[in-house]
Amino acid sequence: MRKLTIKKGIYRTDLLIDKYKYIIGNNEIQKLNLKRSLKEFQVGLPLSEYEEENHNNVHIYLDDHELTQKKINIYFISPNYEFYQELKLQSKSILLKAIINELSDESYIETFLTIQSLTEMLCMQFNESHDIKLRDIKISPTTFVKLIEPTLVIDDFEINEFDLSIEDFICLQLDLIRQATSISKQENLIIVDCPIVTNKIQDKISKISNSIIIVFCRGIQTDYLFNNCYLIDKLTIDLADEESIYEHICNEILCVSNLKEGVNYMEEYVKIVLGLEDGKTVS
Protein backbone atom coordinates (compact mmCIF):
# COMPACT_ATOMS: atom_id res chain seq x y z
CA MET A 1 0.00 0.00 0.00
CA ARG A 2 0.95 3.62 -0.50
CA LYS A 3 0.45 6.38 2.04
CA LEU A 4 -1.10 9.66 0.92
CA THR A 5 -0.92 12.45 3.48
CA ILE A 6 -3.00 15.65 3.24
CA LYS A 7 -1.95 18.29 5.75
CA LYS A 8 -3.50 21.72 6.26
CA GLY A 9 -2.34 23.65 9.27
CA ILE A 10 -2.60 21.43 12.33
CA TYR A 11 -4.95 18.97 10.60
CA ARG A 12 -3.54 15.86 9.00
CA THR A 13 -5.12 12.94 7.14
CA ASP A 14 -3.16 9.77 6.32
CA LEU A 15 -4.72 7.45 3.75
CA LEU A 16 -3.33 3.96 3.18
CA ILE A 17 -4.26 3.20 -0.42
CA ASP A 18 -3.77 0.09 -2.51
CA LYS A 19 -5.38 1.59 -5.61
CA TYR A 20 -8.48 3.42 -4.42
CA LYS A 21 -10.04 4.56 -1.16
CA TYR A 22 -13.68 5.12 -0.27
CA ILE A 23 -14.20 8.10 2.04
CA ILE A 24 -17.39 7.25 3.90
CA GLY A 25 -19.27 8.47 6.97
CA ASN A 26 -21.72 11.15 8.03
CA ASN A 27 -19.34 13.92 9.08
CA GLU A 28 -19.98 15.97 5.95
CA ILE A 29 -18.11 19.04 7.19
CA GLN A 30 -14.88 17.14 7.76
CA LYS A 31 -15.25 15.38 4.41
CA LEU A 32 -15.85 18.72 2.68
CA ASN A 33 -12.80 20.25 4.36
CA LEU A 34 -10.69 17.37 3.04
CA LYS A 35 -12.02 17.91 -0.50
CA ARG A 36 -11.39 21.65 -0.21
CA SER A 37 -7.79 21.01 0.85
CA LEU A 38 -7.23 18.83 -2.21
CA LYS A 39 -8.83 21.46 -4.45
CA GLU A 40 -6.73 24.21 -2.88
CA PHE A 41 -3.59 22.22 -3.64
CA GLN A 42 -4.67 21.62 -7.25
CA VAL A 43 -5.48 25.30 -7.89
CA GLY A 44 -2.11 26.36 -6.46
CA LEU A 45 -2.99 29.92 -5.50
CA PRO A 46 -0.18 32.06 -4.07
CA LEU A 47 0.16 31.80 -0.31
CA SER A 48 -2.11 34.37 1.35
CA GLU A 49 -0.94 36.57 4.20
CA TYR A 50 -3.35 34.76 6.52
CA GLU A 51 -2.02 31.32 5.54
CA GLU A 52 1.56 32.45 5.94
CA GLU A 53 0.93 34.01 9.35
CA ASN A 54 -1.03 31.00 10.65
CA HIS A 55 0.96 28.26 8.84
CA ASN A 56 -2.34 27.12 7.33
CA ASN A 57 -1.27 26.19 3.81
CA VAL A 58 -1.80 22.75 2.28
CA HIS A 59 0.91 20.12 1.90
CA ILE A 60 0.49 16.74 0.23
CA TYR A 61 2.89 13.85 0.69
CA LEU A 62 3.11 10.51 -1.08
CA ASP A 63 4.99 7.88 0.90
CA ASP A 64 6.35 10.72 3.05
CA HIS A 65 7.77 12.60 0.04
CA GLU A 66 6.28 16.07 -0.42
CA LEU A 67 4.57 16.69 -3.74
CA THR A 68 4.26 19.85 -5.80
CA GLN A 69 1.73 20.64 -8.52
CA LYS A 70 4.38 19.78 -11.09
CA LYS A 71 4.91 16.29 -9.65
CA ILE A 72 1.30 15.12 -9.67
CA ASN A 73 -1.79 15.55 -11.86
CA ILE A 74 -5.00 15.99 -9.87
CA TYR A 75 -8.39 15.40 -11.47
CA PHE A 76 -11.85 16.01 -9.96
CA ILE A 77 -14.96 14.09 -10.95
CA SER A 78 -18.44 15.03 -9.75
CA PRO A 79 -22.08 15.23 -10.86
CA ASN A 80 -21.65 19.02 -11.03
CA TYR A 81 -18.68 18.99 -13.38
CA GLU A 82 -19.08 21.55 -16.17
CA PHE A 83 -18.51 19.14 -19.02
CA TYR A 84 -19.66 21.61 -21.67
CA GLN A 85 -16.41 23.48 -21.00
CA GLU A 86 -14.49 20.30 -21.92
CA LEU A 87 -15.97 20.36 -25.41
CA LYS A 88 -14.11 23.62 -26.08
CA LEU A 89 -10.83 21.65 -25.93
CA GLN A 90 -8.96 24.31 -23.99
CA SER A 91 -5.38 23.77 -22.89
CA LYS A 92 -6.24 22.14 -19.54
CA SER A 93 -9.10 20.07 -20.94
CA ILE A 94 -9.20 16.41 -19.88
CA LEU A 95 -11.06 15.63 -23.09
CA LEU A 96 -8.23 17.22 -25.08
CA LYS A 97 -5.68 14.93 -23.40
CA ALA A 98 -7.92 11.91 -23.90
CA ILE A 99 -8.39 12.56 -27.64
CA ILE A 100 -4.68 13.21 -28.21
CA ASN A 101 -3.72 10.03 -26.34
CA GLU A 102 -6.21 7.98 -28.34
CA LEU A 103 -5.09 9.43 -31.69
CA SER A 104 -1.45 8.77 -30.73
CA ASP A 105 -2.10 5.03 -30.91
CA GLU A 106 -0.18 3.31 -33.72
CA SER A 107 -3.45 2.23 -35.36
CA TYR A 108 -3.90 5.85 -36.53
CA ILE A 109 -0.43 6.23 -38.10
CA GLU A 110 -1.44 5.34 -41.65
CA THR A 111 -4.45 7.63 -41.53
CA PHE A 112 -2.34 10.58 -40.42
CA LEU A 113 0.18 9.87 -43.18
CA THR A 114 -2.64 9.95 -45.71
CA ILE A 115 -3.94 13.28 -44.33
CA GLN A 116 -0.38 14.66 -44.43
CA SER A 117 0.00 13.65 -48.06
CA LEU A 118 -3.33 15.25 -49.01
CA THR A 119 -2.38 18.45 -47.19
CA GLU A 120 0.88 18.65 -49.11
CA MET A 121 -0.93 18.09 -52.43
CA LEU A 122 -3.46 20.81 -51.59
CA CYS A 123 -0.70 23.31 -50.84
CA MET A 124 1.19 22.42 -54.03
CA GLN A 125 -1.93 22.91 -56.13
CA PHE A 126 -2.57 26.32 -54.60
CA ASN A 127 1.07 27.40 -54.90
CA GLU A 128 1.21 26.68 -58.64
CA SER A 129 -1.01 29.65 -59.46
CA HIS A 130 -0.40 32.13 -56.64
CA ASP A 131 2.44 34.38 -55.59
CA ILE A 132 1.42 33.87 -51.97
CA LYS A 133 2.61 30.40 -51.12
CA LEU A 134 1.12 28.01 -48.60
CA ARG A 135 3.42 26.00 -46.38
CA ASP A 136 1.96 22.75 -45.20
CA ILE A 137 2.16 21.85 -41.55
CA LYS A 138 2.93 18.51 -39.99
CA ILE A 139 -0.33 16.76 -39.20
CA SER A 140 -0.19 15.18 -35.75
CA PRO A 141 -2.76 14.41 -33.06
CA THR A 142 -1.95 17.75 -31.42
CA THR A 143 -2.48 19.80 -34.58
CA PHE A 144 -5.46 17.74 -35.70
CA VAL A 145 -7.51 18.37 -32.53
CA LYS A 146 -7.40 22.09 -33.33
CA LEU A 147 -9.52 21.34 -36.40
CA ILE A 148 -12.25 19.26 -34.81
CA GLU A 149 -15.34 19.95 -32.71
CA PRO A 150 -16.36 17.11 -30.33
CA THR A 151 -19.98 16.45 -29.36
CA LEU A 152 -21.79 13.93 -27.16
CA VAL A 153 -23.97 11.54 -29.15
CA ILE A 154 -26.31 8.72 -28.05
CA ASP A 155 -28.47 6.75 -30.49
CA ASP A 156 -27.59 9.25 -33.24
CA PHE A 157 -28.90 12.16 -31.17
CA GLU A 158 -26.61 14.96 -30.01
CA ILE A 159 -26.91 15.42 -26.25
CA ASN A 160 -25.39 17.37 -23.37
CA GLU A 161 -24.31 16.20 -19.92
CA PHE A 162 -27.72 16.98 -18.41
CA ASP A 163 -29.30 14.31 -20.60
CA LEU A 164 -27.22 11.66 -18.81
CA SER A 165 -28.01 9.98 -15.51
CA ILE A 166 -25.65 10.79 -12.63
CA GLU A 167 -24.20 7.28 -12.90
CA ASP A 168 -23.56 7.59 -16.64
CA PHE A 169 -22.11 11.08 -16.24
CA ILE A 170 -19.65 9.87 -13.59
CA CYS A 171 -18.72 6.92 -15.83
CA LEU A 172 -18.16 9.25 -18.80
CA GLN A 173 -15.70 11.30 -16.77
CA LEU A 174 -13.93 8.17 -15.51
CA ASP A 175 -13.55 6.92 -19.09
CA LEU A 176 -12.02 10.23 -20.18
CA ILE A 177 -9.56 10.31 -17.31
CA ARG A 178 -8.58 6.69 -17.92
CA GLN A 179 -7.68 7.65 -21.48
CA ALA A 180 -6.05 10.94 -20.46
CA THR A 181 -3.77 9.22 -17.91
CA SER A 182 -3.06 6.04 -19.88
CA ILE A 183 0.43 7.12 -20.98
CA SER A 184 1.17 9.57 -18.18
CA LYS A 185 4.63 9.38 -16.61
CA GLN A 186 3.57 11.49 -13.63
CA GLU A 187 1.67 10.47 -10.52
CA ASN A 188 -2.08 10.91 -10.95
CA LEU A 189 -4.56 11.58 -8.16
CA ILE A 190 -8.24 11.26 -9.06
CA ILE A 191 -10.90 12.63 -6.71
CA VAL A 192 -14.36 11.17 -7.34
CA ASP A 193 -17.36 12.77 -5.64
CA CYS A 194 -20.50 10.70 -6.18
CA PRO A 195 -23.48 9.85 -3.99
CA ILE A 196 -23.52 6.10 -4.62
CA VAL A 197 -20.81 3.76 -5.89
CA THR A 198 -22.58 1.30 -8.20
CA ASN A 199 -21.22 -1.81 -9.91
CA LYS A 200 -20.88 0.17 -13.14
CA ILE A 201 -18.92 2.98 -11.47
CA GLN A 202 -16.71 0.52 -9.60
CA ASP A 203 -15.97 -1.32 -12.85
CA LYS A 204 -14.83 1.95 -14.45
CA ILE A 205 -12.64 2.76 -11.44
CA SER A 206 -10.99 -0.67 -11.55
CA LYS A 207 -9.95 -0.13 -15.19
CA ILE A 208 -7.93 3.00 -14.44
CA SER A 209 -4.19 2.40 -14.06
CA ASN A 210 -1.25 4.63 -13.09
CA SER A 211 -3.45 6.46 -10.59
CA ILE A 212 -4.44 6.84 -6.97
CA ILE A 213 -8.20 7.24 -6.62
CA ILE A 214 -10.13 8.76 -3.71
CA VAL A 215 -13.91 8.27 -3.79
CA PHE A 216 -16.11 10.42 -1.57
CA CYS A 217 -19.46 8.67 -1.30
CA ARG A 218 -22.48 8.15 0.95
CA GLY A 219 -23.29 4.63 -0.16
CA ILE A 220 -21.73 1.59 -1.83
CA GLN A 221 -23.96 -0.72 -3.88
CA THR A 222 -21.23 -3.18 -4.81
CA ASP A 223 -18.98 -5.63 -3.03
CA TYR A 224 -16.09 -3.83 -1.37
CA LEU A 225 -12.98 -4.51 0.65
CA PHE A 226 -13.10 -3.38 4.28
CA ASN A 227 -9.56 -1.97 4.16
CA ASN A 228 -10.44 0.17 1.12
CA CYS A 229 -12.55 2.39 3.38
CA TYR A 230 -11.64 5.50 5.37
CA LEU A 231 -14.31 6.41 7.90
CA ILE A 232 -15.13 10.03 8.73
CA ASP A 233 -18.00 9.84 11.18
CA LYS A 234 -18.18 10.01 14.98
CA LEU A 235 -14.99 8.01 14.56
CA THR A 236 -12.30 8.96 12.06
CA ILE A 237 -10.13 6.01 11.15
CA ASP A 238 -8.44 4.33 8.20
CA LEU A 239 -9.78 0.79 8.17
CA ALA A 240 -6.59 -0.46 6.53
CA ASP A 241 -4.59 0.68 9.57
CA GLU A 242 -4.66 -2.26 12.00
CA GLU A 243 -2.53 -0.34 14.49
CA SER A 244 -5.17 2.42 14.70
CA ILE A 245 -7.98 -0.13 15.00
CA TYR A 246 -6.17 -1.85 17.84
CA GLU A 247 -5.35 1.40 19.64
CA HIS A 248 -8.63 3.28 19.24
CA ILE A 249 -11.18 0.47 18.94
CA CYS A 250 -9.78 -2.47 20.86
CA ASN A 251 -8.13 -0.49 23.66
CA GLU A 252 -10.26 2.63 24.01
CA ILE A 253 -13.77 1.42 23.10
CA LEU A 254 -13.97 -2.35 23.52
CA CYS A 255 -11.20 -2.75 26.15
CA VAL A 256 -10.07 -6.01 24.52
CA SER A 257 -6.70 -7.18 23.25
CA ASN A 258 -7.98 -9.21 20.30
CA LEU A 259 -7.58 -7.32 16.99
CA LYS A 260 -10.18 -9.53 15.31
CA GLU A 261 -12.84 -8.27 17.72
CA GLY A 262 -11.95 -4.71 16.82
CA VAL A 263 -12.14 -5.48 13.09
CA ASN A 264 -15.52 -7.22 13.51
CA TYR A 265 -16.83 -4.24 15.47
CA MET A 266 -15.78 -1.84 12.71
CA GLU A 267 -17.18 -4.05 9.95
CA GLU A 268 -20.61 -3.83 11.61
CA TYR A 269 -20.14 -0.09 12.18
CA VAL A 270 -19.40 0.44 8.48
CA LYS A 271 -22.48 -1.55 7.46
CA ILE A 272 -24.64 0.73 9.61
CA VAL A 273 -23.02 3.87 8.17
CA LEU A 274 -23.62 2.60 4.62
CA GLY A 275 -27.15 1.37 5.42
CA LEU A 276 -26.16 -2.25 4.77
CA GLU A 277 -27.41 -3.91 7.93
CA ASP A 278 -29.02 -6.57 5.77
CA GLY A 279 -25.55 -7.76 4.89
CA LYS A 280 -23.89 -6.58 1.70
CA THR A 281 -20.71 -8.54 1.07
CA VAL A 282 -17.65 -7.17 2.83
CA SER A 283 -14.26 -8.78 2.28
Phi and psi in degrees as a GROMACS rama.xvg file:
@    title "Ramachandran Plot"
@    xaxis  label "Phi"
@    yaxis  label "Psi"
@TYPE xy
-107.807  154.664  ARG-2
-112.846  119.548  LYS-3
-106.168  125.078  LEU-4
-115.763  126.528  THR-5
-114.085  119.975  ILE-6
-126.799  126.324  LYS-7
-133.925  112.939  LYS-8
61.1713  -126.68  GLY-9
-88.0699  -4.81029  ILE-10
-94.1039  136.556  TYR-11
-139.676  135.768  ARG-12
-125.812  124.059  THR-13
-109.539  121.475  ASP-14
-112.818  122.434  LEU-15
-91.8435  114.771  LEU-16
-125.889  126.18  ILE-17
-78.5421  -61.2935  ASP-18
-134.809  -41.044  LYS-19
-141.991  160.061  TYR-20
-136.993  129.136  LYS-21
-87.8039  125.095  TYR-22
-97.3634  109.133  ILE-23
-121.519  169.83  ILE-24
120.598  169.345  GLY-25
-102.771  4.78616  ASN-26
-86.0288  82.093  ASN-27
-67.1786  -31.6507  GLU-28
-65.924  -45.8397  ILE-29
-66.1877  -37.751  GLN-30
-64.5292  -41.3612  LYS-31
-65.6137  -40.0881  LEU-32
-61.3298  -37.8644  ASN-33
-65.7558  -43.7419  LEU-34
-62.8615  -40.1668  LYS-35
-64.739  -36.6461  ARG-36
-63.6482  -42.4602  SER-37
-65.2983  -39.9443  LEU-38
-67.3913  -40.22  LYS-39
-60.1089  -40.9528  GLU-40
-65.5811  -42.3641  PHE-41
-63.1441  -43.7844  GLN-42
-65.5682  -38.9784  VAL-43
66.8351  41.3004  GLY-44
-65.5914  152.099  LEU-45
-58.5441  148.954  PRO-46
-62.1964  125.022  LEU-47
-77.8651  162.206  SER-48
-60.0067  -38.5676  GLU-49
-64.1  -46.5359  TYR-50
-60.982  -42.8766  GLU-51
-65.4641  -41.7267  GLU-52
-68.0644  -36.4774  GLU-53
-102.986  6.31361  ASN-54
50.8384  49.5335  HIS-55
-111.295  18.1221  ASN-56
-79.8733  165.998  ASN-57
-94.7048  135.711  VAL-58
-127.01  139.792  HIS-59
-124.356  134.446  ILE-60
-124.811  142.369  TYR-61
-120.876  116.58  LEU-62
53.0145  42.4792  ASP-63
70.9475  9.67009  ASP-64
-105.19  125.087  HIS-65
-70.0696  138.434  GLU-66
-103.046  154.007  LEU-67
-119.963  169.523  THR-68
-60.744  -25.4114  GLN-69
-80.1866  -15.0777  LYS-70
-97.35  -9.683  LYS-71
-147.376  140.073  ILE-72
-95.1422  128.922  ASN-73
-116.066  128.486  ILE-74
-121.896  140.872  TYR-75
-114.812  133.848  PHE-76
-122.997  131.599  ILE-77
-159.357  164.075  SER-78
-65.6886  -17.5183  PRO-79
-98.991  10.0316  ASN-80
-63.7924  134.63  TYR-81
-84.4148  79.46  GLU-82
-67.3642  -27.3917  PHE-83
-60.1264  -26.0348  TYR-84
-69.8018  -31.4641  GLN-85
-61.4007  -35.2544  GLU-86
-67.2163  -12.9484  LEU-87
-80.0944  -10.3181  LYS-88
53.5367  48.5956  LEU-89
-75.9622  171.967  GLN-90
-58.5793  -32.773  SER-91
-97.9836  12.6498  LYS-92
-68.2531  131.129  SER-93
-67.2674  -39.1178  ILE-94
-61.1492  -39.3677  LEU-95
-58.6503  -48.0704  LEU-96
-61.8388  -41.4729  LYS-97
-63.4311  -43.5728  ALA-98
-66.5529  -44.3044  ILE-99
-62.1058  -43.2136  ILE-100
-62.1346  -41.2186  ASN-101
-66.1226  -45.2298  GLU-102
-71.1548  -14.0715  LEU-103
-81.0405  -6.96334  SER-104
-63.1986  145.61  ASP-105
-62.5981  -19.5417  GLU-106
-66.4435  -15.9196  SER-107
-97.7171  -2.35723  TYR-108
-58.4873  -49.8963  ILE-109
-61.9553  -38.3966  GLU-110
-64.2019  -42.5657  THR-111
-67.4203  -34.6437  PHE-112
-64.2043  -39.0589  LEU-113
-64.6935  -44.9951  THR-114
-62.1498  -39.6588  ILE-115
-62.0971  -43.6255  GLN-116
-63.4198  -42.8641  SER-117
-65.5407  -37.1498  LEU-118
-63.2229  -43.6245  THR-119
-62.9897  -42.6466  GLU-120
-63.4517  -40.2156  MET-121
-62.8606  -43.0474  LEU-122
-65.865  -41.485  CYS-123
-61.9377  -43.0085  MET-124
-62.7914  -42.5084  GLN-125
-66.006  -42.3669  PHE-126
-67.217  -23.9958  ASN-127
-64.5715  -26.6617  GLU-128
-123.774  16.433  SER-129
-138.29  142.998  HIS-130
-72.7622  -31.2126  ASP-131
-79.7464  120.3  ILE-132
-100.345  143.798  LYS-133
-96.3004  136.54  LEU-134
-109.895  121.237  ARG-135
-71.2583  151.154  ASP-136
-106.612  158.963  ILE-137
-73.9767  124.285  LYS-138
-86.5228  117.237  ILE-139
-135.276  170.137  SER-140
-54.18  -38.0467  PRO-141
-67.6233  -41.039  THR-142
-76.765  -32.8991  THR-143
-65.5721  -38.7832  PHE-144
-65.5389  -17.3453  VAL-145
-73.5601  -12.5161  LYS-146
-102.289  -6.32165  LEU-147
-110.736  164.699  ILE-148
-134.643  102.092  GLU-149
-74.4796  150.047  PRO-150
-140.629  159.428  THR-151
-92.3116  131.293  LEU-152
-135.868  131.785  VAL-153
-133.786  128.421  ILE-154
53.1455  40.9002  ASP-155
69.7564  10.2899  ASP-156
-110.299  132.625  PHE-157
-74.0936  133.725  GLU-158
-130.681  174.637  ILE-159
-123.493  177.378  ASN-160
-64.3808  -22.1613  GLU-161
-78.2604  -9.23061  PHE-162
-83.1647  -11.3154  ASP-163
-92.6433  151.379  LEU-164
-69.0684  162.178  SER-165
-58.8826  -42.155  ILE-166
-60.2167  -48.2942  GLU-167
-66.8159  -34.0468  ASP-168
-68.5669  -40.798  PHE-169
-63.3412  -43.0009  ILE-170
-64.1407  -38.0643  CYS-171
-59.7635  -45.3554  LEU-172
-64.9733  -40.602  GLN-173
-62.5074  -40.7538  LEU-174
-61.9227  -43.1471  ASP-175
-64.5062  -42.7047  LEU-176
-69.6287  -35.25  ILE-177
-58.7467  -43.6193  ARG-178
-70.4727  -39.893  GLN-179
-66.6694  -29.2483  ALA-180
-101.88  2.67959  THR-181
-62.5821  -30.1797  SER-182
-119.681  19.2564  ILE-183
-71.6184  138.324  SER-184
-97.7901  -5.76765  LYS-185
-94.3128  165.237  GLN-186
-67.9417  144.192  GLU-187
-125.286  131.917  ASN-188
-119.684  121.314  LEU-189
-113.617  124.177  ILE-190
-107.067  114.869  ILE-191
-107.721  124.931  VAL-192
-117.131  103.621  ASP-193
-143.518  147.241  CYS-194
-65.4496  -44.0037  PRO-195
-132.641  131.469  ILE-196
-89.2006  111.603  VAL-197
-96.4623  172.5  THR-198
-57.9348  -40.5608  ASN-199
-65.3969  -44.2041  LYS-200
-65.7341  -42.9615  ILE-201
-62.3003  -37.8688  GLN-202
-62.6639  -40.8053  ASP-203
-65.2695  -41.2873  LYS-204
-61.5153  -43.0791  ILE-205
-65.7494  -20.4418  SER-206
-87.4543  -6.21161  LYS-207
-85.6572  129.721  ILE-208
-114.666  174.309  SER-209
57.9454  29.0374  ASN-210
-147.068  152.477  SER-211
-105.048  131.572  ILE-212
-122.596  127.644  ILE-213
-114.133  124.847  ILE-214
-115.865  111.758  VAL-215
-87.7826  120.365  PHE-216
-148.817  162.436  CYS-217
-104.792  -18.7711  ARG-218
-150.399  154.982  GLY-219
-129.292  116.849  ILE-220
-106.471  34.4345  GLN-221
-146.73  161.944  THR-222
-61.6745  142.57  ASP-223
-144.724  157.54  TYR-224
-89.7303  132.802  LEU-225
-54.5288  -43.8554  PHE-226
-79.6669  3.28379  ASN-227
-91.537  8.60787  ASN-228
-110.32  142.76  CYS-229
-122.386  120.071  TYR-230
-94.7546  125.436  LEU-231
-122.555  95.4645  ILE-232
-144.464  -139.465  ASP-233
-63.3394  -33.0931  LYS-234
-103.825  145.627  LEU-235
-122.982  114.322  THR-236
-158.773  142.199  ILE-237
-86.5425  118.476  ASP-238
-77.5978  -0.0824777  LEU-239
-92.4054  -7.60976  ALA-240
-96.798  91.8904  ASP-241
-62.4696  -31.9518  GLU-242
-63.9072  -41.8808  GLU-243
-68.1602  -39.4632  SER-244
-60.7222  -44.2029  ILE-245
-64.5279  -44.7431  TYR-246
-70.1904  -48.335  GLU-247
-90.2248  -30.5049  HIS-248
-95.7483  -56.0252  ILE-249
-64.2872  -50.6543  CYS-250
-76.9255  -49.6409  ASN-251
-86.5014  -31.0973  GLU-252
-103.573  -51.3879  ILE-253
-90.3386  -20.0836  LEU-254
54.5144  47.4141  CYS-255
-127.468  164.735  VAL-256
-110.439  4.61747  SER-257
-96.9813  113.409  ASN-258
-59.1355  -37.0559  LEU-259
-58.8966  -38.0648  LYS-260
-64.4154  -39.3603  GLU-261
-64.7184  -41.6559  GLY-262
-64.3201  -44.6972  VAL-263
-60.4643  -41.5684  ASN-264
-59.8142  -45.3214  TYR-265
-71.6456  -32.9795  MET-266
-59.8963  -43.4894  GLU-267
-68.9562  -36.8948  GLU-268
-61.4429  -45.4571  TYR-269
-63.2637  -40.5471  VAL-270
-59.3226  -40.7075  LYS-271
-66.5075  -44.6289  ILE-272
-59.0904  -39.726  VAL-273
-88.0749  -1.41137  LEU-274
70.6537  35.6874  GLY-275
-115.644  35.4775  LEU-276
-59.6334  -22.9503  GLU-277
-76.6463  -4.86578  ASP-278
100.283  57.5387  GLY-279
-68.504  148.514  LYS-280
-63.5374  129.191  THR-281
-125.061  129.873  VAL-282
